[in-house]
Structure formats: C-alpha cells, structure tokens
Amino acid sequence: MSGQKENPPLLGYCEQMSARPGETLEFKVSSSVKSPVTARLVRSISADPNPDGPGIVEEDASAFFEPTSFPSTHQPFFPGSYAVASQAISVAGRHDITLSAVVFPTLRSDRPQTVLSIGNLDLQIDTDGALALGAGDQVTTSGQPLKLRQWVMLEATLGANRLLLRHVPIGRTSGPAVETTHDIQSDLTTLGRPVVAAKMLSDGAATQHFSGKIEAPSVSVDGTCVAEWDFSKEISTTTVAAQTGPELQLVNFPTRAMTSSAWDGSEMNWTHKPAHYAAIHFHEDDIYDFKWQTSFDFAVPDDMPSGVYIMRLEADGHEDAIPFFVCPKLGRPTAKLCVLVSTFTYAVYGNHARPDYDPSWQDRMDEWQAYPHNPVDHQNYGLSTYNYHSDGSGICHASHRRPLFNLRPGFLTFGATSCSGLRHFQADGHLISWLHAKGIDYDLVTDMDLHRDGFGAIKGYRAVTTATHPEYHTKNSLDALRNYRDGGGHLLYLGANGFYWRIAIHEENDSLLEIRRAEDGIRAWAAEPGEYYNAFDGTYGGLWRRNARPPQDLVGIGFAAQGDFTGDPYVRTCRDPAYDWIFDGIEDDVIGDFGFSGGGAAGFELDHIDGHLGTPDSAVLLARSVTRDEDFMLVPEEQLTHLTNLSGGPEADALHADMIHFDVPGGGSVFATGSITFCGCLPWNNFENNVSQLLQNVMRRKLSDPH
C-alpha cells in the first residue's frame, strides 16, 4: 500500500446525492489555498478518461447555475468515535471517585487509549496495554498488559492519597481479579465536567480514542453510583439513555448491536436478547459525516433536465469535481426511459482502498489526465466497507457526506489493465454516453428515491434500466422494482452482482448505510459470530439470497462467478423466431468480443439462471458467455465442497453469464445481461457495434410498448 500523502488542497462533497426541481443542494468545500474558489456546473456525458474511447465529455450547464466564487476556507475533520454526556456531573468537596467499565480491547497503540474520562481523570489503557489512570499530569499504571480480544472489567478508585487499580477477566476468559494500589496526591475538589467514553477531551479537542468494545461504563462517588449506562438500550439510535445521570450522545457513529460479555451464542438476533448485545464498538478511525459548513447551495430550477451533473471547483490551479444527480419531480416523468442510479453502491464502495493498488498506476493517471487522487493515499478521510478499521474489524458503515475520491469523473479503479479500468460511477457513464449518442431521452432516479418513495418514484415509465452494478438494496427499493415489474413495467438489468447485499439506513441520518457481511457471499471481511443483524433496523444482514429474495426472483439471474477484470464474448443460443427482434441487424453469433471494460461484454462478475432460486420457467436464454475457466471462480454461496457445487455438475457449467428475457403476467418484462462489463462495450467503435445494436433493439421495443 502507498503511504499517506498530504491532504488535497481543494475538496468538497454534496450534502445530498440527488435532488428534484425545486429542491436545494448544499455543497461543502474545504480549501487550504489563499485564492477564492470558483464553482461552475457541467452536465456529465462520459466519465471515462481513456483517450481511445469517448474521453471525459461534459456540457456547459451555466444556464442553470451561474459560475460563482466564494472565499477559501479550510474545514477540518475529526475521525474517531466516542460518547459524551449531555450534562456535566458536579461533585463538590473531597471524595473517593470510581471509574469503571467492561471492555474488549482490540488494538495496541503507541498512544494511550481512553476508556472513560471525566474532567482531568482518565481511565485508560496505556501504550503497553496495561490499565492506567491519568489524573492531571500524573499517569499511574498497573504495569500488567491486558489481553486483546478478551473481556475484562476495569476499575479505578481514586481518593485523596490512594489509587486502587483493578481488572477482572470475565466471560469465557474469567479469572481472578488483579489489583494494584498506589500512593498518589490528588485534589478532587470538583468534578464539573461531562463524562466521556472512548476518548479524552483536551482543550476541547478529542484525543486518545479507544478502539474496542465498551459496556456498562459508570462513575461512583463514595460508593454511590452517580452515572451509569446500559448500552443494550435504544440500540438503533445515537443516544444512550442513562440508568443514572445524564444521557450519552454518540459521535461519529460507533457500531452498535455488538456482542457483549454475556453473549453465549444462545441468541443471534439482538432484538430478542438485547442484554447479550450491551456493547458498543468504538474505533479510532470512525468517520462518516464530516459535518462541514455549507460553502454554497444550488436550488434546482424547474426547467433543468434530469441527468448527471458535476459541480467543478477550481482555486489557484487546484481542482475538484463533485457529482450529483437531478431527478424529475415525483410522479412527473419527462421521458419514457428511467435510468436507476446506484447511489447505495457508490456510497458503500466510497473511498475503497484496493489491496492491489500500485503507485505505478499514477503514470497512467497522469498520461490520461485522469483523476489524480486515490483512497489508498488518503486513508484518514475514512475508507469503504470493503476495508478494515485500524483494529482489524470490518467497516460496516458508509456515507457520502465526506469527499469520496472514487466518486469523481476520471477515477481509475484498475490502473494496470489494457482497458479503461472503470467501475461504478465512471463505468455507468458508458451507458449514459450511449443514450446521448443514440438520442434516447431519459430521466434519472436513484435507489434512495426508491427507498423513500417506493413504486411512485418510477411509476409511469415504459422502461427502467439499471447500469453496471446495482449491488446494494433495501427492502423498500426491491419492493419498488418488483411492483414496477409486476405492474406492467419493462425492467432492464444491464449489469451483474446486482440486488445482492441487504443494507439498512439509519433513522436519524439517511445518508448513513449499514452492511453486515454475514455468513456467505463474496466478502471483503466477515462479520463476527452473533453480529449478523443490522443495528439500524434489526433485520438479518448479509445476502438478499439468505433473506428469501435472491436476485433470480426479481430479474431471473443472480451472481455466480467472479474473476479478473477481463471479459469474454457471448454466443447466441436462442433460435426461436419470436426473439429474432433482439438480434435484428446482428449477423454474427459472437457478441461483444471487445470493449472498454475488460475487453469483452461478459466479464469480471457474472450472473446466471437458477430455477431453484426463482428464475421463472418463462425465461428464455438468449445468449451465454464463453468464459475462460482459469480466470473465474464460483462465488462461495454456489460452492459446496472442493468437488461439488449447487449446479450439480462440473464447476465450469456455472462459470458463465446468462443473457435472458422473460415476460411477466400483467404485461411487464425483464431483459437481463448478467455481466458487469456489458455496458463497457457500448461506446466501442463510436457506438457502432453488435452490443450497441442489441441494446438498441431491446430499448426500441420496450419504449414503444404503449402498455
């Protein structure tokens, strides 16, 4: 991995990823340069910087937003989650005070880690991993390191001249108490400060963040509890009501619904036995919502066309580009076609620091004038749910309310391929550029719109199409697509690995998404046993397939194989004259042996049919990929043993993408391609190729259907 680089001098983000006419977008910008920042608006047609392709194509949109300047302002951000009491605890006179908590430490650090603090008192784990108490400038340590990933009760009782440090292993690692006493001079005449868990407040700034689980923190004075909290209460919120004393407010969204010291495996669902989930996992690098001040805003005009837009920023030669999506007014389509924008997937992958990144990629980025920054070099901005926290636990929260380096036009996901090397937002631009090249009018709707507004967000469109990778969904968004399909709509699925993971959205901040990578699936990390249920809504996390909603049940195909970022062609299999219209103008049976994504129409991640999982009997196999076995592997949920898999035949029988079509009772239909790289073929040869022709045939038929 590359080393940490200096923060880019100009960065920003938009508070909302999308808006409708009449709504206002708020842009948050931080600039360390002295000159003013200029903002101008463009419409994005193509986000692929490859000079052999269409390149970065943008249209001036100043008619909707007059270029504006504003002063450069540096806006800091503060990683690290913690909990802070809403009110101070005041204790007059000289007293004995006890700070205690049950903890599950997960990280050794070269700085102290505060577990619980009040004023200048700091119950901490020191740099050697031992229990210690800081009292002003004095730090007294037990000198006995605690074991990582084992539950232990910590306690420090401080009087005027004496300190007792005590820790007791509990749970499955229970053992005898370990006590040390120390002579100490301390003035405890007042405690007029709020209690803070998982960090120390120093001159108003948060320091000494703790990484690990905390449960049952408490403060006692002369043996009487004056503040105590039970983290098993109100788990879906960012507030912890006190059993005694003031409530706690959680900052930077630490992870809740975590197994605590009482968990014994007897219950996997925290909603059934919350007492076994009385812990919160804090991380020194939690950061999801930067909460920057608004630099300027933009009210979307009534006459602004739906589309992909970029707010381009410039100051003293430095640039940034913030994408956002303009949708039509709810219930008022302006085109026959609706393109579904996968903002959930964009956010979940936001700032993905790939383990295969190599600094040599910068050469191509420079040559192509591609986006110059990579999350690997700027991990302090917070990583993606495909990465780990510094303590080795998987990141399960995501948000777009921070600069996302890989959500920028021209960002290269793969910098050493023979193709463009694009994924997600940039790869989806291949479809957008094709629609413009073919003169097909369209509206955009995001998956968040489906979540909020349901079927009403896409009602009235003759066809709704995905782009390359609609992977993450909520129940609401899936319901909306199912209701659209079953209500006579034509659903086009132009990607793969779609409708795969279940996510939850926080009730207090709808930009915050949660993913629990439960048992199964292609997982960047594995959730700990007992931690498979989402904290945000109590639902079982992981694959939609394990939640009785496999992708085959919606679009007829589902994720089956993953490989390198390479692509192969399809071969036509359907000879039924009833489907000749799909292949009109295509003479060759080989389709898509080219492309800007992997060099072929069927690559990287592939979906196939499976009647056991919901592929309808009416599904017609139009074409199947010719996939190189050595470059692909079955996904875990398809593999049974090293010899057998769910297909019942040789592994090679399942390593392919299936292109299908089926009709739905009620007049609707589904066309699905089963490949992430399909759209990468569309711009090839100036948009004149057999993949482009095939999709044009499908679009023409579906958009002309008056149903």
Number of C-alpha atoms within 10 A of each C-alpha: 12 14 10 12 13 8 13 15 15 23 24 23 26 21 21 16 20 24 21 21 18 14 14 16 20 17 19 22 25 23 22 15 17 12 16 16 23 18 21 18 24 21 21 24 24 26 25 29 25 22 12 13 19 19 17 19 16 17 12 14 18 12 11 17 18 12 15 13 17 13 14 19 18 16 16 10 15 18 20 24 25 30 24 24 23 15 14 16 20 12 16 11 10 15 17 16 23 22 25 23 22 24 28 23 25 21 19 19 17 10 15 25 29 27 32 27 26 23 19 17 23 27 32 29 27 26 15 16 24 18 26 26 28 19 21 12 7 13 15 19 21 21 13 15 14 21 16 15 13 17 25 25 22 24 24 24 22 27 20 16 12 14 22 18 23 19 24 19 20 18 16 12 11 13 12 9 13 13 14 14 16 14 13 16 14 16 14 19 12 14 18 14 16 19 28 25 27 29 29 29 20 11 7 7 9 17 19 22 26 32 31 23 27 28 25 18 23 24 26 16 18 14 12 10 16 18 20 21 22 19 26 25 18 15 24 19 18 21 19 22 18 17 15 14 20 21 20 24 17 21 18 21 23 22 25 24 29 29 26 27 25 15 20 13 11 9 14 19 20 25 19 11 14 21 18 24 29 26 28 27 26 30 28 25 25 26 25 24 23 21 14 19 13 15 17 14 13 14 15 19 15 13 10 17 19 24 20 22 22 23 23 17 22 19 21 13 8 14 17 23 25 22 21 23 22 22 26 23 16 15 14 13 20 18 18 18 23 27 21 22 26 24 24 25 20 24 25 26 22 24 28 22 26 16 11 9 18 14 14 10 17 19 14 15 19 11 11 17 16 22 21 18 18 24 22 22 18 20 17 17 22 27 27 27 27 19 21 17 18 15 16 11 18 21 27 23 25 28 25 26 22 25 25 25 24 25 23 21 26 26 26 27 21 18 21 16 15 13 21 27 23 28 21 21 25 25 29 25 27 29 26 24 21 22 17 13 15 12 9 16 13 22 22 24 27 23 25 24 23 23 19 14 16 21 23 16 28 30 21 20 22 23 29 28 22 21 26 30 27 26 20 27 25 20 15 18 23 23 17 23 23 17 17 25 26 19 18 20 27 27 25 25 26 25 26 34 26 31 25 24 27 26 27 25 22 17 13 11 12 13 20 22 23 23 27 28 28 22 18 15 20 19 16 13 18 18 21 15 12 21 22 24 24 28 26 22 18 17 17 21 25 25 26 21 21 18 13 10 18 24 29 23 19 21 30 31 32 28 30 27 27 20 20 13 22 24 31 26 25 27 19 17 14 16 11 9 8 8 13 13 13 20 23 14 12 16 9 10 14 17 26 26 19 23 28 27 28 27 24 27 31 39 32 23 30 32 30 28 27 20 13 11 17 18 21 20 9 11 21 20 18 23 20 23 29 18 22 15 15 9 16 22 19 22 19 16 17 19 16 12 9 7 9 13 17 15 15 10 11 12 19 15 10 25 26 30 33 27 29 23 21 18 18 17 10 12 14 21 22 23 25 26 32 35 32 32 34 33 30 31 29 30 24 22 14 12 20 14 18 23 27 23 18 19 19 19 16 17 20 13 13 24 18 11 14 6 13
